[in-house]
Amino acid sequence: MPHDLGTLTTTDLQELAASAAEDLAGNQNGETKERYLAVLSALEERHDANRGRERALRTHTVTPENTTVYNNRLHGRYELFVNGTLAAYLGYEMHRGELWALRITVDPDYRSKKIQTLLIEEVLADSLRRRVAVLPFCPETREHLAAKREYHKLVPREHWPRFTLRSPRKSRRRRAASAATASKPAGKQTGSQ
């Protein structure tokens, strides 16, 4: 890693950040964390005007093949990289084994529903793999989760009303049918006496 990060272009810094993120995923030692934090800090200090000129030269096609999602536990966020460039992240907090999805931040050059969808889908899939409950405080995450029934089980049932999730239709129909049957008065018995 160069001693003076200020001499690198923003693109080089972004590629270095992606590389450091991959190293951090495989090795959680202090030196790797410091390197990652130093590169992120250098990126954040850049002026938007310089970043805009460099970004204008790049294509912004987003596909699952050119994206990578990294769970940055150090900063409490899932980061989505497009061709090595940080394009979006979902901030979260962990509380008693629950992932509280808080807010999505998308780089202005990558503003699209596709970026958000890819990021949220990966976060929910990772939570499902790890068997971690999710509380979707982020409106985009809540909307996506509500539309995908396979992820409803990530939200503890006692929080469903809070996040406007509903029971699956079949069970609602069964409850309605059993309630209707229970409320019907016993009919006349027919038979010969």
ZAMI-667563 format. One record per residue: residue number from 1; x negated, y negated, z negated of N, C-alpha, C in turn. Coordinates in Angstrom, 3 decimals. Layout:
<pts>
PT     i         nx         ny         nz        cax        cay        caz         cx         cy         cz
PT   NUM          X          Y          Z          X          Y          Z          X          Y          Z
...
</pts>
This chain:
<pts>
PT     i         nx         ny         nz        cax        cay        caz         cx         cy         cz
PT     1     -0.854      1.174      0.000      0.000      0.000      0.000     -0.900     -1.237      0.000
PT     2     -0.620     -2.214      0.882     -1.438     -3.429      0.933     -1.350     -4.204     -0.382
PT     3     -2.436     -4.903     -0.716     -2.444     -5.684     -1.958     -1.555     -6.906     -1.853
PT     4     -1.509     -7.555     -0.689     -0.702     -8.757     -0.516      0.495     -8.438      0.367
PT     5      1.625     -8.191     -0.250      2.831     -7.851      0.499      3.354     -9.035      1.298
PT     6      2.948    -10.237      0.934      3.394    -11.438      1.627      2.903    -11.518      3.058
PT     7      1.854    -10.787      3.412      1.320    -10.831      4.773      2.079     -9.901      5.716
PT     8      2.901     -9.012      5.183      3.650     -8.076      6.015      4.907     -8.729      6.568
PT     9      5.349     -8.256      7.721      6.623     -8.728      8.268      7.752     -8.116      7.452
PT    10      8.918     -8.680      7.581     10.073     -8.154      6.857     10.367     -6.723      7.297
PT    11     10.236     -6.468      8.586     10.467     -5.108      9.087      9.498     -4.128      8.455
PT    12      8.212     -4.536      8.365      7.221     -3.664      7.725      7.563     -3.428      6.259
PT    13      8.015     -4.483      5.577      8.407     -4.340      4.170      9.597     -3.385      4.037
PT    14     10.557     -3.504      4.954     11.729     -2.641      4.890     11.340     -1.186      5.121
PT    15     10.423     -0.962      6.056      9.955      0.404      6.297      9.182      0.927      5.084
PT    16      8.408      0.047      4.464      7.664      0.426      3.265      8.627      0.747      2.118
PT    17      9.724     -0.028      2.015     10.743      0.223      0.979     11.396      1.583      1.199
PT    18     11.712      1.910      2.444     12.320      3.210      2.738     11.360      4.341      2.386
PT    19     10.083      4.159      2.727      9.078      5.164      2.405      8.922      5.321      0.891
PT    20      8.895      4.184      0.186      8.774      4.226     -1.273      9.999      4.888     -1.901
PT    21     11.189      4.659     -1.327     12.413      5.280     -1.839     12.340      6.797     -1.689
PT    22     11.825      7.254     -0.554     11.668      8.701     -0.350     10.663      9.280     -1.337
PT    23      9.553      8.546     -1.564      8.561      9.007     -2.535      9.165      9.074     -3.935
PT    24      9.981      8.071     -4.265     10.602      7.999     -5.583     11.566      9.162     -5.791
PT    25     12.235      9.579     -4.718     13.170     10.700     -4.825     12.430     11.989     -5.182
PT    26     11.192     12.132     -4.671     10.449     13.350     -4.928      9.541     13.280     -6.136
PT    27      9.214     12.065     -6.586      8.238     11.906     -7.663      8.643     10.733     -8.538
PT    28      9.047     10.981     -9.746      9.567      9.945    -10.637      8.495      9.368    -11.572
PT    29      7.222      9.280    -11.128      6.213      8.742    -12.031      6.227      7.213    -12.024
PT    30      5.554      6.609    -12.987      5.562      5.156    -13.161      4.955      4.408    -11.992
PT    31      3.901      4.942    -11.405      3.236      4.271    -10.284      4.166      4.186     -9.068
PT    32      4.902      5.247     -8.803      5.835      5.264     -7.676      6.952      4.255     -7.904
PT    33      7.471      4.179     -9.134      8.518      3.212     -9.448      8.007      1.791     -9.291
PT    34      6.793      1.518     -9.760      6.218      0.178     -9.638      6.050     -0.216     -8.180
PT    35      5.609      0.727     -7.359      5.430      0.448     -5.927      6.776      0.098     -5.296
PT    36      7.783      0.879     -5.616      9.118      0.641     -5.058      9.651     -0.723     -5.493
PT    37      9.524     -1.023     -6.781     10.004     -2.309     -7.297      9.249     -3.486     -6.687
PT    38      7.941     -3.336     -6.479      7.139     -4.406     -5.881      7.593     -4.690     -4.457
PT    39      7.848     -3.641     -3.701      8.294     -3.825     -2.314      9.680     -4.461     -2.289
PT    40     10.591     -4.000     -3.143     11.932     -4.599     -3.197     11.863     -6.073     -3.590
PT    41     11.016     -6.385     -4.541     10.860     -7.768     -4.976     10.351     -8.638     -3.835
PT    42      9.365     -8.145     -3.081      8.829     -8.898     -1.948      9.904     -9.115     -0.886
PT    43     10.748     -8.118     -0.676     11.827     -8.258      0.301     12.836     -9.320     -0.132
PT    44     13.177     -9.323     -1.406     14.168    -10.269     -1.904     13.682    -11.710     -1.861
PT    45     12.360    -11.903     -1.888     11.800    -13.247     -1.867     11.771    -13.860     -0.472
PT    46     11.969    -13.046      0.544     11.907    -13.551      1.918     13.021    -14.549      2.185
PT    47     12.732    -15.500      3.031     13.742    -16.480      3.425     14.681    -15.871      4.449
PT    48     15.950    -16.221      4.357     16.945    -15.677      5.279     16.644    -16.074      6.726
PT    49     16.068    -17.220      6.951     15.766    -17.660      8.322     14.773    -16.713      8.981
PT    50     13.725    -16.320      8.268     12.742    -15.389      8.828     13.371    -14.035      9.082
PT    51     14.189    -13.581      8.148     14.831    -12.280      8.306     15.773    -12.295      9.500
PT    52     16.478    -13.407      9.700     17.418    -13.517     10.816     16.723    -13.405     12.160
PT    53     15.563    -14.033     12.315     14.831    -13.969     13.585     14.390    -12.547     13.886
PT    54     13.880    -11.846     12.892     13.431    -10.478     13.116     14.603     -9.547     13.407
PT    55     15.703     -9.732     12.710     16.855     -8.854     12.897     17.501     -9.050     14.262
PT    56     17.428    -10.241     14.799     18.030    -10.499     16.103     17.389     -9.632     17.180
PT    57     16.177     -9.195     16.956     15.462     -8.389     17.946     15.828     -6.906     17.854
PT    58     16.441     -6.468     16.767     16.755     -5.061     16.573     18.171     -4.737     17.028
PT    59     18.355     -3.492     17.428     19.708     -3.024     17.708     20.314     -2.545     16.391
PT    60     21.615     -2.646     16.265     22.278     -2.297     15.010     23.272     -1.151     15.186
PT    61     22.974     -0.220     16.054     23.838      0.932     16.231     23.739      1.794     14.979
PT    62     24.889      2.121     14.425     24.930      2.903     13.188     25.596      4.239     13.483
PT    63     24.861      5.306     13.250     25.386      6.659     13.407     24.921      7.469     12.199
PT    64     25.580      8.572     11.911     25.111      9.408     10.789     23.674      9.899     10.999
PT    65     23.255     10.019     12.253     21.912     10.506     12.540     20.820      9.495     12.193
PT    66     21.117      8.191     12.284     20.069      7.208     11.999     20.248      6.536     10.633
PT    67     21.070      7.143      9.774     21.261      6.601      8.429     20.767      7.590      7.381
PT    68     20.324      7.037      6.278     19.889      7.820      5.134     20.477      7.171      3.893
PT    69     21.006      7.975      2.988     21.536      7.450      1.729     20.673      7.993      0.597
PT    70     20.267      7.084     -0.282     19.397      7.426     -1.409     20.056      6.964     -2.704
PT    71     20.128      7.829     -3.686     20.662      7.467     -4.998     19.531      6.850     -5.807
PT    72     19.518      5.535     -5.883     18.490      4.809     -6.616     18.950      4.687     -8.071
PT    73     18.633      5.679     -8.860     19.061      5.698    -10.267     18.435      4.561    -11.066
PT    74     17.251      4.130    -10.647     16.554      3.055    -11.343     17.361      1.759    -11.320
PT    75     17.960      1.442    -10.174     18.763      0.226    -10.035     20.261      0.484    -10.157
PT    76     20.652      1.735    -10.309     22.071      2.069    -10.435     22.839      1.757     -9.164
PT    77     22.329      2.265     -8.038     23.034      2.028     -6.782     22.654      3.093     -5.752
PT    78     23.635      3.398     -4.911     23.391      4.250     -3.748     23.034      3.300     -2.611
PT    79     21.904      3.553     -1.963     21.419      2.670     -0.904     21.528      3.386      0.441
PT    80     22.059      2.676      1.442     22.163      3.222      2.783     21.157      2.508      3.671
PT    81     20.266      3.288      4.285     19.246      2.762      5.185     19.619      3.122      6.612
PT    82     19.502      2.158      7.534     19.694      2.402      8.957     18.338      2.243      9.613
PT    83     17.823      3.338     10.170     16.484      3.328     10.766     15.452      2.733      9.816
PT    84     15.537      3.072      8.545     14.568      2.608      7.562     14.841      1.239      6.978
PT    85     15.917      0.572      7.402     16.252     -0.764      6.914     17.423     -0.671      5.947
PT    86     17.283     -1.278      4.770     18.377     -1.285      3.798     19.532     -2.091      4.373
PT    87     20.658     -1.420      4.623     21.807     -2.070      5.245     22.952     -2.302      4.259
PT    88     23.067     -1.458      3.250     24.172     -1.599      2.300     23.859     -0.787      1.050
PT    89     24.531     -1.163     -0.038     24.413     -0.354     -1.241     25.679     -0.474     -2.065
PT    90     25.949      0.586     -2.829     27.089      0.631     -3.734     26.545      0.666     -5.147
PT    91     26.788     -0.398     -5.906     26.346     -0.451     -7.291     27.248      0.392     -8.174
PT    92     26.638      1.044     -9.152     27.420      1.878    -10.063     26.794      1.858    -11.448
PT    93     27.583      2.306    -12.420     27.102      2.533    -13.784     27.568      3.922    -14.197
PT    94     26.777      4.563    -15.033     27.157      5.866    -15.570     27.654      5.669    -17.007
PT    95     28.847      6.179    -17.295     29.432      6.104    -18.636     29.980      7.484    -19.003
PT    96     29.385      8.102    -20.013     29.843      9.397    -20.511     30.117     10.396    -19.382
PT    97     29.177     10.543    -18.479     29.314     11.511    -17.402     30.225     11.084    -16.269
PT    98     30.672      9.830    -16.277     31.513      9.314    -15.206     30.736      8.269    -14.412
PT    99     30.854      8.321    -13.104     30.242      7.319    -12.238     31.273      6.228    -11.992
PT   100     30.982      5.027    -12.456     31.879      3.897    -12.237     31.394      3.167    -10.997
PT   101     32.081      3.357     -9.867     31.737      2.681     -8.610     32.188      1.226     -8.739
PT   102     31.231      0.286     -8.692     31.540     -1.101     -9.003     31.716     -2.006     -7.783
PT   103     30.720     -2.013     -6.882     30.797     -2.991     -5.796     29.898     -2.574     -4.637
PT   104     30.404     -2.799     -3.429     29.601     -2.553     -2.230     29.048     -3.887     -1.742
PT   105     27.763     -3.887     -1.408     27.125     -5.045     -0.801     26.582     -4.601      0.546
PT   106     26.958     -5.334      1.603     26.531     -4.988      2.953     25.751     -6.158      3.526
PT   107     24.602     -5.859      4.129     23.804     -6.872      4.801     24.660     -7.498      5.905
PT   108     24.645     -8.830      6.040     25.498     -9.486      7.052     25.281     -8.964      8.472
PT   109     24.084     -8.519      8.796     23.823     -8.005     10.142     24.427     -6.632     10.372
PT   110     24.896     -5.987      9.327     25.447     -4.641      9.444     26.904     -4.583      9.004
PT   111     27.564     -5.715      8.951     28.954     -5.726      8.487     29.838     -4.937      9.443
PT   112     30.315     -3.818      8.949     31.279     -3.025      9.701     31.891     -2.012      8.751
PT   113     33.089     -1.592      9.100     33.762     -0.575      8.293     32.984      0.734      8.324
PT   114     32.269      0.980      9.433     31.551      2.241      9.583     30.458      2.379      8.515
PT   115     29.742      1.289      8.237     28.689      1.305      7.212     29.306      1.662      5.861
PT   116     30.391      0.965      5.503     31.039      1.213      4.221     31.547      2.650      4.141
PT   117     32.156      3.119      5.216     32.698      4.473      5.228     31.599      5.514      5.054
PT   118     30.493      5.352      5.786     29.379      6.293      5.661     28.831      6.313      4.234
PT   119     28.664      5.139      3.654     28.118      5.035      2.301     29.075      5.655      1.279
PT   120     30.328      5.279      1.328     31.308      5.794      0.363     31.462      7.304      0.501
PT   121     31.503      7.788      1.727     31.641      9.225      1.964     30.474      9.983      1.334
PT   122     29.268      9.456      1.480     28.095     10.123      0.907     28.126     10.082     -0.626
PT   123     28.550      8.952     -1.195     28.642      8.831     -2.658     29.651      9.845     -3.206
PT   124     30.814      9.925     -2.566     31.843     10.855     -3.042     31.414     12.313     -2.855
PT   125     30.779     12.604     -1.729     30.298     13.973     -1.493     29.227     14.349     -2.519
PT   126     28.329     13.405     -2.831     27.293     13.672     -3.822     27.915     13.879     -5.206
PT   127     28.911     13.082     -5.546     29.599     13.232     -6.836     30.297     14.583     -6.916
PT   128     30.873     15.000     -5.815     31.539     16.306     -5.771     30.521     17.429     -5.960
PT   129     29.371     17.327     -5.278     28.313     18.345     -5.422     27.799     18.406     -6.853
PT   130     27.621     17.226     -7.467     27.072     17.164     -8.820     28.140     17.347     -9.896
PT   131     29.412     17.428     -9.482     30.553     17.556    -10.411     30.602     16.409    -11.401
PT   132     30.491     15.197    -10.846     30.534     13.978    -11.648     31.865     13.282    -11.373
PT   133     32.580     12.931    -12.424     33.837     12.201    -12.265     33.549     10.797    -11.736
PT   134     34.490     10.252    -10.953     34.319      8.922    -10.355     35.488      8.038    -10.749
PT   135     35.182      6.822    -11.182     36.211      5.808    -11.412     35.958      4.705    -10.385
PT   136     36.839      4.592     -9.366     36.599      3.671     -8.255     37.069      2.239     -8.539
PT   137     36.275      1.471     -9.262     36.615      0.078     -9.522     36.419     -0.777     -8.267
PT   138     35.539     -0.344     -7.386     35.285     -1.023     -6.109     36.513     -0.831     -5.211
PT   139     37.120     -1.917     -4.700     38.337     -1.774     -3.882     38.147     -0.898     -2.638
PT   140     37.008     -1.018     -1.974     36.774     -0.221     -0.769     36.671      1.268     -1.114
PT   141     35.999      1.559     -2.217     35.859      2.951     -2.650     37.221      3.508     -3.063
PT   142     37.993      2.712     -3.779     39.328      3.144     -4.219     40.212      3.449     -3.014
PT   143     40.182      2.578     -2.009     40.995      2.766     -0.813     40.586      4.043     -0.071
PT   144     39.292      4.254      0.072     38.791      5.440      0.769     39.153      6.708     -0.003
PT   145     38.967      6.684     -1.299     39.263      7.842     -2.135     40.753      8.178     -2.091
PT   146     41.607      7.158     -2.132     43.054      7.397     -2.108     43.490      8.038     -0.799
PT   147     42.797      7.704      0.302     43.160      8.244      1.613     42.689      9.676      1.811
PT   148     41.727     10.122      1.025     41.153     11.468      1.189     41.527     12.345      0.002
PT   149     42.520     13.191      0.166     43.014     14.027     -0.929     41.942     14.945     -1.519
PT   150     40.974     15.368     -0.700     39.953     16.282     -1.219     39.093     15.638     -2.299
PT   151     39.100     14.311     -2.386     38.312     13.622     -3.404     39.134     13.197     -4.620
PT   152     40.441     13.389     -4.590     41.278     12.995     -5.733     40.830     13.683     -7.016
PT   153     40.345     14.915     -6.887     39.945     15.662     -8.084     38.731     15.043     -8.776
PT   154     38.041     14.117     -8.116     36.909     13.437     -8.754     37.371     12.468     -9.842
PT   155     38.576     11.940     -9.687     39.106     10.978    -10.661     39.864     11.758    -11.733
PT   156     39.480     11.600    -13.003     40.219     12.298    -14.071     41.709     11.945    -13.992
PT   157     42.552     12.953    -14.164     43.998     12.788    -13.982     44.593     11.653    -14.822
PT   158     44.061     11.431    -16.002     44.619     10.363    -16.840     44.377      8.972    -16.254
PT   159     43.453      8.872    -15.289     43.173      7.577    -14.652     43.882      7.412    -13.310
PT   160     44.624      8.411    -12.861     45.291      8.322    -11.563     46.224      7.122    -11.460
PT   161     47.078      6.845    -12.465     47.955      5.672    -12.339     47.153      4.356    -12.210
PT   162     46.058      4.280    -12.907     45.224      3.079    -12.883     44.666      2.804    -11.489
PT   163     44.340      3.876    -10.760     43.759      3.736     -9.427     44.743      4.106     -8.323
PT   164     46.011      4.116     -8.657     47.127      4.372     -7.737     46.960      5.651     -6.930
PT   165     46.556      6.700     -7.593     46.522      8.018     -6.963     47.795      8.741     -7.359
PT   166     48.258      9.611     -6.504     49.488     10.342     -6.785     49.225     11.837     -6.759
PT   167     50.111     12.541     -7.381     50.036     13.995     -7.331     50.279     14.448     -5.898
PT   168     49.694     15.563     -5.526     49.959     16.083     -4.182     51.451     16.288     -3.965
PT   169     51.929     16.133     -2.745     53.360     16.190     -2.423     54.015     17.495     -2.853
PT   170     53.361     18.608     -2.632     53.981     19.889     -2.957     54.351     19.964     -4.430
PT   171     53.443     19.551     -5.286     53.746     19.653     -6.706     54.836     18.660     -7.100
PT   172     54.897     17.493     -6.424     55.983     16.548     -6.722     57.310     17.146     -6.288
PT   173     57.326     17.800     -5.124     58.574     18.428     -4.651     59.004     19.538     -5.595
PT   174     58.045     20.332     -6.043     58.377     21.418     -6.963     58.951     20.877     -8.260
PT   175     58.326     19.820     -8.783     58.849     19.230    -10.025     60.243     18.663     -9.809
PT   176     60.458     17.994     -8.669     61.775     17.428     -8.384     62.813     18.547     -8.252
PT   177     62.441     19.640     -7.576     63.368     20.759     -7.403     63.678     21.429     -8.735
PT   178     62.656     21.602     -9.566     62.907     22.251    -10.861     63.707     21.335    -11.780
PT   179     63.500     20.028    -11.683     64.274     19.088    -12.495     65.729     19.087    -12.042
PT   180     65.967     19.169    -10.742     67.331     19.192    -10.220     68.036     20.482    -10.630
PT   181     67.322     21.588    -10.587     67.899     22.876    -10.975     68.225     22.885    -12.463
PT   182     67.358     22.321    -13.261     67.573     22.313    -14.710     68.747     21.423    -15.099
PT   183     68.989     20.359    -14.307     70.054     19.429    -14.678     71.421     19.860    -14.165
PT   184     71.509     20.870    -13.283     72.801     21.328    -12.779     73.550     22.070    -13.876
PT   185     74.838     21.761    -14.011     75.625     22.492    -15.021     75.842     23.935    -14.558
PT   186     75.949     24.783    -15.534     76.173     26.205    -15.222     77.509     26.324    -14.522
PT   187     77.536     26.973    -13.397     78.765     27.122    -12.597     79.695     28.153    -13.208
PT   188     80.877     28.231    -12.642     81.864     29.233    -13.101     81.355     30.604    -12.744
PT   189     81.557     31.464    -13.666     81.152     32.831    -13.381     82.300     33.505    -12.631
PT   190     81.945     34.142    -11.605     82.968     34.858    -10.850     82.829     36.347    -11.109
PT   191     83.850     36.989    -11.028     83.808     38.435    -11.259     85.171     38.891    -11.722
PT   192     85.360     40.150    -11.778     86.642     40.681    -12.192     86.647     40.954    -13.686
PT   193     87.758     40.643    -14.269     87.896     40.908    -15.700     89.091     41.750    -15.937
</pts>
